[in-house]
Amino acid sequence: MKKEIKHIGVLGAGLVGALLSIYLRNRGYKVSLYEKRDDMRRSSSDSGRSINLALSKRGIKALEDIGVIEEVKKIMLPMEGRMMHSQDGDLTFQPYGKEGQFINSVSRGNLNKILLEKAEAAGVEIKFEHTCKSVDLEGTSVTFKTSNAEKTIQFDLIFGSDGAYSQMRQAMLKTDRFNYEQYYIPHGYKELSIPPTEDGDFAIAPNALHIWPRGQYMLIALPNLDKSFTCTLFFPFEGQPSFESLQSPQQVLNFFKNTFPDSLPHLKNIQDEYFQNPTSSLVTVKCEPWVKNNCVLIGDAAHAIVPFYGQGMNAGFEDCYELNFLLEKHSDDWEKTLEEYQELRKKDGDAIADLALHNFVEMRDLVADEKFLVQKKIEAKLHELFPDKWIPLYSMVTFSDLRYSEAYEIGKKQQAIMDEVMQKPNILENWESIDLEAIVQKLDD
């Protein structure tokens, strides 16, 4: 017998949980949103883990759908491309897409606050300082620990939007035929910052995502509204050099002097920040099924990915958008909705996870490679001349809402064609004279 869904619990009041609760409340459900941390609108306990987020088409579409995009636009800073910093300090700008296409730097905290305000205004019940201790998948109940008690609450349906280390997923792990894999890359990350100049301006160009690619590691910087930049050092945990090997302020200074020399004048508090800010790991999670009884995984809880395609938040927001679309399509028949949600999004979650891992190699190694840069120029030319036939993989992922899994398959086909093209004799010198129409025709072969 189908259980009537009236009261929905959402675990995790981060970006995806807050957005999801708004969608569900707007559909008329009673929604209770639980968060282990305190209310971020009244505290500032989020520093050191806030890798600035790159908001693009998929995420924007969901924010438009729930009516908050105008407010979010006030905290968005457009980035039109990558600004590459060579070891010599030379700058190369690589546009992300066609003219007028850009991704947006947004602060995780500020965006989360907007969504929490919207959720509260919509009538979502939000409970902070409620740590999820366990989830009963059969009984659709959750046991929470608060400052002074433990309590168990029953729901008709529960969503686990509680991130890469999801408690709901932990419960599913203990059940029969639940597939799970996690993969940590050997690199961690540490947040640093570039403050505004003395006269209150941006220290480096604000319209770009800055990258210092250095093979096994890299530094990136994204602009903030207060004219500062949030920098992130992606660096191996062990080896030479690594987080393990840089033990003193002088070693840190010497490393930056040799490796990222043009960044050093701008990193005013590097020695303090390096040791004060936590070193965090980067994990990819794939699992299935995402639905057990009336318990559902969404966002990072279902498909945690590394941040190198700027799609973690966008993918989670797209989960919410698609779920709402399916509820509409199936007239709130949850059985049909959840079956189709899992079938669609699992494939796309896997695809963006693989794309993000691959993009790490591209960002740290290939963006400084001459052959790679020529390939990108050829692809840009193909897109310019045949805009409907040849869309670069980055554009398919970032500036369209084509399914991730479809973009991935098309991208693989394009790369195989480009591998052939790049084998041509003297391609670096003669790339402007190659037969572009013949290349495009190969897509139909």
Secondary structure as UniProt FT lines:
FT   STRAND          7..11
FT   HELIX           15..26
FT   TURN            27..28
FT   STRAND          30..34
FT   HELIX           40..42
FT   TURN            45..48
FT   STRAND          53..55
FT   HELIX           57..65
FT   TURN            66..67
FT   HELIX           69..73
FT   TURN            74..75
FT   STRAND          77..79
FT   STRAND          81..85
FT   TURN            87..88
FT   STRAND          91..95
FT   TURN            99..100
FT   STRAND          103..106
FT   HELIX           108..122
FT   STRAND          125..127
FT   STRAND          131..136
FT   TURN            137..140
FT   STRAND          141..145
FT   STRAND          150..154
FT   STRAND          157..160
FT   TURN            164..165
FT   HELIX           167..173
FT   TURN            176..177
FT   STRAND          179..194
FT   TURN            198..199
FT   TURN            206..207
FT   STRAND          208..214
FT   TURN            215..216
FT   STRAND          217..223
FT   TURN            225..226
FT   STRAND          229..236
FT   TURN            243..245
FT   HELIX           249..259
FT   TURN            261..266
FT   TURN            268..269
FT   HELIX           270..276
FT   STRAND          279..288
FT   STRAND          291..292
FT   TURN            293..294
FT   STRAND          295..297
FT   HELIX           300..303
FT   TURN            308..309
FT   HELIX           312..329
FT   TURN            330..332
FT   HELIX           334..364
FT   HELIX           366..368
FT   HELIX           370..385
FT   TURN            387..389
FT   HELIX           393..398
FT   HELIX           404..421
FT   TURN            422..423
FT   TURN            425..426
FT   HELIX           427..430
FT   HELIX           431..433
FT   HELIX           436..441
FT   HELIX           442..444
//
